[in-house]
Amino acid sequence: MCSVVCTAQTNQYMKVILSKKTGKEISSYSEGYGIFYDTGDKKQGIVDSLGTITFQSSDKGGILHVFKNRFILYSEEGNGKKSAVIDEKGNEIIPLNDQEFNTPWWSEDCIISSKQNAEAVYDFNGKEIIPYSEKIRFSGKNRLFVLKDKKWFLYDLKGKQLSNREFKEDYSFEQGRTLIINEDNEKEIIGNNGQTLHKFSKQVIDINAYPYLITQNKATGKYGLIDTDENTIAEEIYNDITPEYFGKKEYIYLTKNGKTTVFSKKSRKLYAQTFKYLNPLLDKYFSVYNDKVKKSGIIDLEGNIIYPQEYDFIRSFTISGKDFIYLKKGNEEKFLDKDLKNIVGEGVQILGFYPDNLIVGKQDRYFRFTVKDQSLSELKNISQIKSEDVDYFNPLNQYSKPLVCRNTDNLYGILDGKGTEIVPFVYEDIITFGNAENEIVVKKEGKFGVSNFQNEPLKDIIYEKYFWQKEVLRLDKSKKTDFIYFTRFRNNFGQL
């Protein structure tokens, strides 16, 4: 039965289920397997989603889950430490040896073995891909740099050398290209196979805005902007130049003397502004922030003031495929369409922003607001909705969390963005936490427990007090203290 039910459980709740089933402390769970720690013999092992122990280490050390049914086994013997790659049953895929496995991030294609000042690459079936060399480094998603005779060479993940070209460093590819210093001490952009894409006489230092490139004057330290043909977009007179790293990436921001100039990739023009802090909204509009009065306003690309700097919070949202601007000033809220029309009307409180709709409140009643036809659908039997702090939103948290609500029976539960009940209304109170935490504290009959937005009981409702301590929740009962670490929410149930 667990094999059917558990597919819908979060990794965090699977730790709880398997801990109860095995009587062991499950330290992690993902992709069908958990790692447990036996407090008695202080050894680790592997358990599957059904609660079956598939492997238990005979030595002290540790087990690290890489992906699916592949693990790294660490064995400590005296002052020595050996490592192996094993499957879920403990079979050695890469045999236990005086080696460490070194990679900047876990790859499902291959892994680097380091021993005796040399490194080799193996796939996860134990096949040697690249024999032991001086050094090997991952570069991007599907490339490796190999150091031989103090020279770096480019390889793919199947062990094929892609170029006879010798490189001075191990560079990192992003979107199939990287910036290097070539044999003539020039800046050059190469492609995934080591081929030359562009060479430059100027000092290019950043290609994140490609096909526009940030340059730096060695004598003055000032920055400029060129294109891949070395046409000058902006002279090297700026204190800083920053491309957009999120969203539509339509603009590059150049700052000088406390003011920002905006370069539009679309028009290939520079737009000088009288403001320092700008963030793109919809179309040609930007929010501008005054750090002295801590207020924001809206301007257009030409620098015209559309809304003065008197708002507490301004942000863009994409709802039902359309872009909108949200403004908040005290209790006043606006939700503007592309024509800057406030579509929610006056006196409306916006409590949740979701991919398909808003949740709003008006005159002590609560509604699901559909932006396509601007219609309202009332949420029945809801007497209060707890509002989230606007500081919650960032590039990783695009939309609101589900909403903690109180019903007409004075009990608390949680509704998702569509107004569907996801945590039943059976609690005296529900407490959520800042940032992107998925855990919630629930209160019933004067006691506290821990659940999450998937209504999974993580800690029984037996505690007298709780304390929020950064990354962990502390729970106290009599003289006993328990802890539970936060996971991250990020508006995505499937990745918890």
Solvent accessible surface area in square Angstrom, and as a share of the most:
residue,aa,sasa,rsa
1,M,193,0.86
2,C,25,0.15
3,S,57,0.37
4,V,115,0.66
5,V,71,0.41
6,C,11,0.07
7,T,116,0.67
8,A,90,0.69
9,Q,40,0.18
10,T,10,0.06
11,N,54,0.28
12,Q,14,0.06
13,Y,36,0.14
14,M,2,0.01
15,K,65,0.27
16,V,27,0.16
17,I,40,0.20
18,L,0,0.00
19,S,33,0.21
20,K,144,0.61
21,K,120,0.51
22,T,30,0.17
23,G,68,0.66
24,K,46,0.19
25,E,96,0.43
26,I,8,0.04
27,S,56,0.36
28,S,47,0.30
29,Y,25,0.09
30,S,36,0.24
31,E,91,0.41
32,G,26,0.25
33,Y,41,0.15
34,G,0,0.00
35,I,3,0.02
36,F,0,0.00
37,Y,69,0.26
38,D,27,0.14
39,T,93,0.54
40,G,65,0.62
41,D,62,0.32
42,K,117,0.50
43,K,49,0.21
44,Q,33,0.15
45,G,0,0.00
46,I,0,0.00
47,V,0,0.00
48,D,27,0.14
49,S,28,0.18
50,L,81,0.40
51,G,15,0.15
52,T,75,0.44
53,I,71,0.36
54,T,38,0.22
55,F,40,0.17
56,Q,70,0.31
57,S,9,0.06
58,S,90,0.58
59,D,54,0.28
60,K,119,0.50
61,G,35,0.34
62,G,15,0.15
63,I,13,0.06
64,L,70,0.35
65,H,28,0.12
66,V,16,0.09
67,F,25,0.10
68,K,112,0.48
69,N,52,0.27
70,R,33,0.12
71,F,0,0.00
72,I,0,0.00
73,L,18,0.09
74,Y,49,0.19
75,S,1,0.01
76,E,95,0.42
77,E,92,0.41
78,G,81,0.78
79,N,170,0.87
80,G,38,0.37
81,K,104,0.44
82,K,67,0.28
83,S,0,0.00
84,A,0,0.00
85,V,0,0.00
86,I,0,0.00
87,D,19,0.10
88,E,28,0.13
89,K,131,0.56
90,G,17,0.16
91,N,84,0.43
92,E,88,0.39
93,I,39,0.20
94,I,4,0.02
95,P,84,0.53
96,L,51,0.26
97,N,59,0.30
98,D,82,0.42
99,Q,8,0.04
100,E,111,0.50
101,F,17,0.07
102,N,59,0.30
103,T,23,0.13
104,P,88,0.55
105,W,116,0.41
106,W,103,0.36
107,S,13,0.08
108,E,97,0.43
109,D,83,0.43
110,C,0,0.00
111,I,1,0.00
112,I,1,0.01
113,S,0,0.00
114,S,25,0.16
115,K,54,0.23
116,Q,163,0.73
117,N,155,0.79
118,A,25,0.19
119,E,14,0.06
120,A,0,0.00
121,V,0,0.00
122,Y,36,0.14
123,D,28,0.14
124,F,13,0.05
125,N,121,0.62
126,G,25,0.24
127,K,133,0.56
128,E,80,0.36
129,I,30,0.15
130,I,5,0.03
131,P,83,0.52
132,Y,71,0.27
133,S,16,0.10
134,E,68,0.30
135,K,91,0.39
136,I,0,0.00
137,R,66,0.24
138,F,15,0.06
139,S,2,0.01
140,G,10,0.10
141,K,184,0.78
142,N,68,0.35
143,R,28,0.10
144,L,0,0.00
145,F,0,0.00
146,V,0,0.00
147,L,23,0.12
148,K,70,0.30
149,D,118,0.61
150,K,178,0.75
151,K,87,0.37
152,W,24,0.08
153,F,27,0.11
154,L,0,0.00
155,Y,17,0.07
156,D,23,0.12
157,L,26,0.13
158,K,176,0.75
159,G,21,0.20
160,K,129,0.55
161,Q,63,0.28
162,L,41,0.21
163,S,23,0.15
164,N,135,0.69
165,R,49,0.18
166,E,83,0.37
167,F,11,0.05
168,K,112,0.47
169,E,89,0.40
170,D,57,0.30
171,Y,25,0.09
172,S,80,0.52
173,F,11,0.05
174,E,118,0.53
175,Q,134,0.60
176,G,28,0.27
177,R,48,0.18
178,T,8,0.04
179,L,33,0.16
180,I,4,0.02
181,I,59,0.30
182,N,4,0.02
183,E,111,0.50
184,D,100,0.52
185,N,113,0.58
186,E,62,0.28
187,K,28,0.12
188,E,0,0.00
189,I,0,0.00
190,I,0,0.00
191,G,1,0.01
192,N,41,0.21
193,N,75,0.38
194,G,5,0.05
195,Q,86,0.38
196,T,67,0.39
197,L,73,0.36
198,H,43,0.19
199,K,108,0.46
200,F,5,0.02
201,S,101,0.65
202,K,72,0.31
203,Q,56,0.25
204,V,0,0.00
205,I,65,0.33
206,D,31,0.16
207,I,27,0.14
208,N,88,0.45
209,A,2,0.02
210,Y,59,0.22
211,P,64,0.40
212,Y,15,0.06
213,L,0,0.00
214,I,4,0.02
215,T,1,0.00
216,Q,50,0.22
217,N,48,0.25
218,K,165,0.70
219,A,98,0.76
220,T,86,0.50
221,G,31,0.30
222,K,66,0.28
223,Y,49,0.19
224,G,0,0.00
225,L,0,0.00
226,I,2,0.01
227,D,12,0.06
228,T,25,0.15
229,D,111,0.57
230,E,51,0.23
231,N,80,0.41
232,T,65,0.38
233,I,28,0.14
234,A,6,0.05
235,E,113,0.50
236,E,44,0.20
237,I,82,0.41
238,Y,19,0.07
239,N,73,0.38
240,D,69,0.36
241,I,11,0.06
242,T,56,0.32
243,P,5,0.03
244,E,24,0.11
245,Y,113,0.43
246,F,124,0.52
247,G,72,0.69
248,K,143,0.61
249,K,87,0.37
250,E,65,0.29
251,Y,15,0.06
252,I,0,0.00
253,Y,25,0.09
254,L,0,0.00
255,T,36,0.21
256,K,72,0.30
257,N,127,0.65
258,G,43,0.41
259,K,104,0.44
260,T,3,0.02
261,T,17,0.10
262,V,0,0.00
263,F,0,0.00
264,S,5,0.03
265,K,52,0.22
266,K,190,0.80
267,S,48,0.31
268,R,118,0.43
269,K,123,0.52
270,L,67,0.34
271,Y,34,0.13
272,A,85,0.66
273,Q,10,0.04
274,T,100,0.58
275,F,32,0.13
276,K,97,0.41
277,Y,87,0.33
278,L,18,0.09
279,N,91,0.47
280,P,50,0.32
281,L,23,0.11
282,L,6,0.03
283,D,98,0.51
284,K,92,0.39
285,Y,24,0.09
286,F,0,0.00
287,S,10,0.07
288,V,2,0.01
289,Y,85,0.32
290,N,47,0.24
291,D,69,0.36
292,K,181,0.77
293,V,86,0.50
294,K,137,0.58
295,K,65,0.27
296,S,12,0.08
297,G,0,0.00
298,I,0,0.00
299,I,1,0.00
300,D,11,0.06
301,L,22,0.11
302,E,122,0.55
303,G,25,0.24
304,N,82,0.42
305,I,115,0.58
306,I,58,0.30
307,Y,41,0.16
308,P,64,0.40
309,Q,50,0.22
310,E,70,0.31
311,Y,8,0.03
312,D,70,0.36
313,F,36,0.15
314,I,20,0.10
315,R,41,0.15
316,S,36,0.23
317,F,5,0.02
318,T,61,0.35
319,I,0,0.00
320,S,27,0.17
321,G,72,0.69
322,K,114,0.48
323,D,44,0.23
324,F,8,0.03
325,I,0,0.00
326,Y,5,0.02
327,L,0,0.00
328,K,57,0.24
329,K,63,0.27
330,G,45,0.43
331,N,153,0.78
332,E,63,0.28
333,E,14,0.06
334,K,34,0.15
335,F,0,0.00
336,L,1,0.01
337,D,27,0.14
338,K,142,0.60
339,D,102,0.53
340,L,40,0.20
341,K,120,0.51
342,N,31,0.16
343,I,13,0.07
344,V,14,0.08
345,G,31,0.29
346,E,126,0.56
347,G,70,0.67
348,V,13,0.08
349,Q,84,0.37
350,I,11,0.06
351,L,9,0.05
352,G,0,0.00
353,F,9,0.04
354,Y,15,0.06
355,P,73,0.46
356,D,68,0.35
357,N,1,0.00
358,L,0,0.00
359,I,1,0.01
360,V,2,0.01
361,G,5,0.05
362,K,80,0.34
363,Q,155,0.69
364,D,127,0.66
365,R,126,0.46
366,Y,27,0.10
367,F,20,0.08
368,R,65,0.24
369,F,10,0.04
370,T,34,0.20
371,V,8,0.04
372,K,143,0.61
373,D,98,0.51
374,Q,84,0.37
375,S,47,0.30
376,L,93,0.46
377,S,62,0.40
378,E,58,0.26
379,L,21,0.10
380,K,147,0.62
381,N,104,0.53
382,I,20,0.10
383,S,45,0.29
384,Q,59,0.26
385,I,11,0.06
386,K,68,0.29
387,S,73,0.47
388,E,51,0.23
389,D,94,0.49
390,V,38,0.22
391,D,120,0.62
392,Y,13,0.05
393,F,25,0.10
394,N,61,0.31
395,P,62,0.39
396,L,99,0.49
397,N,3,0.02
398,Q,83,0.37
399,Y,43,0.16
400,S,7,0.05
401,K,0,0.00
402,P,9,0.05
403,L,3,0.02
404,V,7,0.04
405,C,0,0.00
406,R,71,0.26
407,N,22,0.11
408,T,92,0.54
409,D,107,0.55
410,N,101,0.52
411,L,62,0.31
412,Y,24,0.09
413,G,0,0.00
414,I,0,0.00
415,L,12,0.06
416,D,31,0.16
417,G,12,0.11
418,K,125,0.53
419,G,20,0.19
420,T,76,0.44
421,E,94,0.42
422,I,41,0.21
423,V,0,0.00
424,P,44,0.28
425,F,28,0.12
426,V,63,0.36
427,Y,21,0.08
428,E,74,0.33
429,D,39,0.20
430,I,0,0.00
431,I,37,0.19
432,T,37,0.22
433,F,9,0.04
434,G,31,0.30
435,N,96,0.49
436,A,3,0.03
437,E,2,0.01
438,N,1,0.00
439,E,0,0.00
440,I,0,0.00
441,V,0,0.00
442,V,3,0.02
443,K,60,0.25
444,K,74,0.32
445,E,149,0.67
446,G,41,0.39
447,K,79,0.33
448,F,30,0.13
449,G,0,0.00
450,V,1,0.01
451,S,5,0.04
452,N,0,0.00
453,F,1,0.01
454,Q,43,0.19
455,N,60,0.31
456,E,9,0.04
457,P,72,0.45
458,L,8,0.04
459,K,56,0.24
460,D,80,0.42
461,I,57,0.29
462,I,71,0.36
463,Y,8,0.03
464,E,78,0.35
465,K,120,0.51
466,Y,61,0.23
467,F,81,0.34
468,W,118,0.41
469,Q,74,0.33
470,K,180,0.76
471,E,109,0.49
472,V,21,0.12
473,L,0,0.00
474,R,78,0.29
475,L,0,0.00
476,D,19,0.10
477,K,76,0.32
478,S,89,0.57
479,K,206,0.87
480,K,120,0.51
481,T,55,0.32
482,D,28,0.15
483,F,106,0.44
484,I,19,0.10
485,Y,151,0.57
486,F,21,0.09
487,T,36,0.21
488,R,96,0.35
489,F,5,0.02
490,R,102,0.37
491,N,49,0.25
492,N,65,0.33
493,F,92,0.38
494,G,64,0.62
495,Q,143,0.64
496,L,18,0.09
